[in-house]
Amino acid sequence: MIFFDYIKLDLDIRKKQYKNSMSEAEVCRQMSISRATLWRMSTGKPIDMSTFCKMATWTERPVGRYFSKSKGHA
């Protein structure tokens, strides 16, 4: 079974946000998502594939980074 590591995605988004001194609103504008959607993902709620792609692309990290074969978060 493959698991989505929403914690890792959230951390990568926050790292880039802070590195670039951006507000959460600006991050969401750049990703073309709502702040509510970002919050939902950060709390482990489901997001659709299109939203995931926007988020993962924005982090500039490999998409596979956010999936693992174990449920643990490293």
N, C-alpha and C positions, 0 to 999 in steps of 0.2 A: 504494500500500500504506500502511496506517495502522499506526503503531508505538505500543506502550504504553511510557510513560516512567516506569519503576519508580523511577528515581533521583529524579525530581522528586517523586513521591508520598512516597518515604521521607524526603526533605528536609523536605517540608511537615509530615509527621507529627512528625519530630524537632523542628522549630521550635516547633510548638505544645506538644509535650511539655516542652521546656526553658522556654518562655515561662511555662508554668503550673506549673513545678517539680514535674513528675509523674514517678513511676517508670515504667519500661517495663511493669511488671506492671499498674499502674493504667491506663495507656493501653490495654493489651490488654483489660482488664476493661470499660472504657468502650465499646470497639469490639465486644465479644463475640467476640474471636478469641483464639487461643493465641499465646504468645510465639514458638513454633516457626513459626507461620504468618507472623508479622511478619518474622521472620528470613528465611524463604524468599523473601518478596517483596523484601526489601532486598538479597538476593543475586541477584535476577533470575530466580528460579524461578517457574514458573507458579502463579497463584492463580485461583480460580473467580470468576465474576461477582458472586456474592453477597458474597464476601469483599472484592472490589474496591469494591463499593458501600458496605460498612460503613466501609472505610478512607477513601474519598473523602468520604463524608458527614461523617465525624468531623473532617476537616481544615477543613470549612466553605468549601472552595474549589470553583469550577466543575469538574465532572467532565471536561469537554473539555480542561482544562488538562493532563491526563495522557496525551494522545494527540497525535501529530504525524505529518506526512507524510514526515518524514525520520528516519533512525535516530539522528541526533546528539542529544546532551543539552545543552540550553541553560540 
